[in-house]
């Protein structure tokens, strides 16, 4: 494919192993489509990578990186950034002038249970009372309290690979942990999965398993390059799920779920959304469907239905 853009593209990314793996996959796709364009990888660190307290104190590691990455975009140090969609702040809580330019094909959106190496397989339901389950995600913590109240939720820190090492070395502060299946697969740790959690019960995060590349909306040359790398069906799912968060004014630290499904035969997209009670009470759920070219409207419809059902009360709950 011949490109009209001759200037180098500078892509900002976190330096973690998982971020570098997904950056490598995007870089391969980008260079295949645009062999005449230089793509430089710029590693961006943030206070979230060094912070050792609860992630909620800083808005979440993903949110902290996003703010730093947005600064790099807006002042021209990079021309695009890459991140996991589930780790982004809500659409309402982003710097103006930035937009999604490329969306990679969705991977698995499900969460999984991981045990220390060498332990016999088991499930969340079979864990003994008082087992400490590690997670830093409010959605996962709320699901644990609602579905498995006999278990104890504890916050954990670090990237996926460091968490696994800490779990195996009894340094994590948790007996087991919940992780994203897509992330473990990216790092070659799929064999560590003990139980894949049913997404109809263990509700996925908005944007789970989706990698996005963002850019400045006033940069049409970069928009042209990134559009060629986008997977349109996944873009439809992302637009629907992110619109739920927008309606709720939520983000990566909101105890909520939005999961969209696209029917390739009918072209209809269905959005299943929920706001969870951080204290473990009943969740509120909604769904909406319609044509794929109105995905964002469908997501907003599902989000507004949750608000009309009283979701604001749950969104304000502190566990």
N, C-alpha and C positions, 0 to 999 in steps of 0.2 A: 504494500500500500504506500503510495506517495504522500508525503506530508507537506503542507504549505508552511509549517512552522520550523524555523531554523534556529531560534534561540534555545538554550538549554532549559530543561525543566528541572527544578530543584524540589525534590519530594521530601517533606519532613515526616519523621517517624520516631516513635519511641525506640530506645535501644534494647528492649527486652528480647529474649529469644523468640517468643511468640510473635511479637511485632515484626521482627526482622524476617521471620518465615513468611508471613503474609505479604510483607513488602517485596520479598523476592518473587513471590508468585505474580504479584501485580507487575513488577518490573519485567518479568519474562513476557507477559501478555502485551505490555506496552511496547516493548522493543520489537516484538514480532510484527505489530501493526504499524509501528512508526520507526523503521530502521534508520531513517535519516535524522532523527531527533535524539539529542543527548539527554539522558536521564541521570541526574546526580542524586544520591541518597544522603540526606542530611539528618543526623541523629539529634533529637531534641530531648533534653532531660528537663524535669520539673521538680518542684518541691514535693510533689506527690511520690516521687521515686525514693526520696530520702526520709519522708515523714514516717515516724514509728508509732504514732498514736492511732486512735480509731479513724478510719477513712471518712466517717461522717463529719469529723471536725473540719475537713478541708474540702468537702463536697465530693469526695470520691477520687481515687487516683486517676481514673479515666477523665473525670471532669477537670481535674487540675491540669492534666496534660493538654486537654482540649483548649483550655484558656491560654496556656503558653503557646500552643501551636497556632491558635488564632492570632496572637500577637506577631508571630513570625510571618504569617500570611499577610496581615494588614500592613506591616512595615516593609514587605518585599524581600525578607531574608529567604523565604521559600515561595514557590509558586503553587504548591499543592501540599496537602497533608493526608495521611492515611490513618485509619483507626477502625476499631470494632464498633459497629453501629450501636450495640447494646451498652457501650460505655460512654456514649455521648450525652451531654446535658439535653434537656428538652428543647424542641425547636424555638420556644419562646425565650429561652435563656442563652441564646447564642449571639455573638457579635454580629451587628448588621453588615450586610455586604458580602457574606460568605454563603456558599451553596454547595450542594452535592454535585460532583461532576461525573463520577464513575461509581458503579456498584458492581461488585464481583458476584458470581453465582453463589446463592445461599448454600451453606453447608448445613450440618445437622443442628437443629435448634434446641435439642434436648439437654437436660442436666443429668449428671450421673453421681453415683456414690463411689467413693474411693477409700479403700482401707490401707493400712500400713502393709508394706511388702511382706509376704509370707503368711499373712493371716488367711484362714479359710474364707471363701466367699459367703456373703450374707446379704440381707436386704435391710432397708431402713425399718421395715415392720418387725424384723427379727432382732434388731439390736436391743440389748438389755436396758432397762430404765436407768436414766442418769448418764447414758453415753453422751460424751461431749462431741457435738457435730460442728465442725468449723465452716464458717462462711462469712464473707464481708458484705453480702448483698441483702438489703432489706426485704426484697421479694422472697428470697430463699428462707430468710429467718422467719418471715410471716407464715410461709407454707409449712415450715417445720413445726411452728407453734400450733398451727391449726390442725395439721394432719397427724403429727406425732408428738403430742404434748408430754409424753413420758421422757423425751430426749431433751438434752440441754444444749441450747444454742450458744456458741462462743465465737467472737470475732477473730479472724486470722489475717495475716499480712503476707505480702510478697507476691512475686510472679508465680505462675503455675509450676514451673520446674523447681523453684526454691521451696514452694509449699510442699511438694511431693518429697523432697529431700528432708525437710523438717518433720513431716509426718512419719517418714520411715525412721528418723533418728530420735523420735519422741521429744522433739523440740517445738512442735507446732502449738502446743497448748490445747490440742483437740485429739480425740481418739480416732475420728474419721473425718472426712470432709466432703463437701459437695463441690463439683466442678462442672465446667462446660465440656460436653463431649467434643465439640468442634475444636476447642483449644487443645485438648489432650491428643486428638488425632494430628493436629498440626505439628506437635512436638514429638510425635512418635510414641506416645504413652497410652494408646488406646487399650493396650493389654492390661492396664491398671484398673480398668472399669469393672466394678463388682455388680452394679445394678444400673440399668438405664431406666430413668424415671418416666413414667407414662405422661406425655404432655397434655392429655385431657384432664389429668388430675394435678400433676405437678406443672403448673402453668409457666410457659416460657417467657423470657424477657422480650420486650419489643426490640427488634433488630438482632435477635440472637442468631449467630452463625453467619452474619452479613458483614463484609468489609467494605468500607466506603472511602472514596478519595474526594476531598473537598478543595475548593479553590475560590478566588475572588470573583464575584459575579460580574465585575467589569473587565474581565480578561477573556474575550471571545476566542483568542487563539488557543488558550489552554482548554476552554470548554470544548472546542472542536476535537482536540486530541483525546480528552477523557471520554467523550461521548462514544467514541469508537470502541472503547474497552468495556462499556456498560453491558450488563446482562439484563435486558428489558423486563423479563418476568420478575426477577428479584427486585428491580427498581419499583415495580408496582407494589410488591409486598411491603417494601420499606416505606413507601409513601403512605400506605394505609396504616401501618403500625405507628409510625412517627406522628401521624395526625391524631391518633388516640392520645398520645402524650401531650401534644399541643393543646388539645381540648381540656385535658386535665391539669395543664400547666405543671406537668411532672417531668421527670428525667431519670437518670441512671440510679438515683438514690430513692426513687419512689417505689413503694410496695405495690406495684401494679404489673399487669401482664397485658400484652397485645400480640396476637398471633394471627397472621393472615394466610389464607390458602387460595391459590388461583386454580380454577378449573380450566385446563387448556382446551377442552372441547367446547365449552359454552362461553368462555371469556369472562366468566363471573368471578369476582373476588369476594370472599367471605372473611370478615374480621371478627374474631372472638376476643373480647376484652374483659378485664376484671380489675377491681381495686381490692386489695387484700387488707385485712385488719392486722397491723403490726403486732397487736397483742394476742393474736390467735383466734379472734372471733370469726363469724361467718363473712365470707367475701361477697361482694356485689359483682354480678356478671351481666354482660350485654353482648349482643352480636348484631351485625348489619351486613348486608350484601348488595352487590350491584355490579355494573359493568366495570371492567378493569381500568378504563380511561377516566373513571371518576373515583379512583382508589382513595385519594386524599379526602374527598367528601364523605366516603363511606367510613373511613376511620374517625373523622370528626363526629359523624352521626353516632357511632358506637361510644365515643367518649362523652358526648353530651347526654346520652341515655344513662350513663353511669352517674353523671352529676345530678340529673333529674331524680335518680333513685337514692340520692343522699351520699354520694361518694365523698363529698367535701368533708364530712364528719370523719370518715376513715383516714383520709389524707392528712388530717390534723392530729391523728393519734400518735403518741410516742410510747413505744413499748416499755 
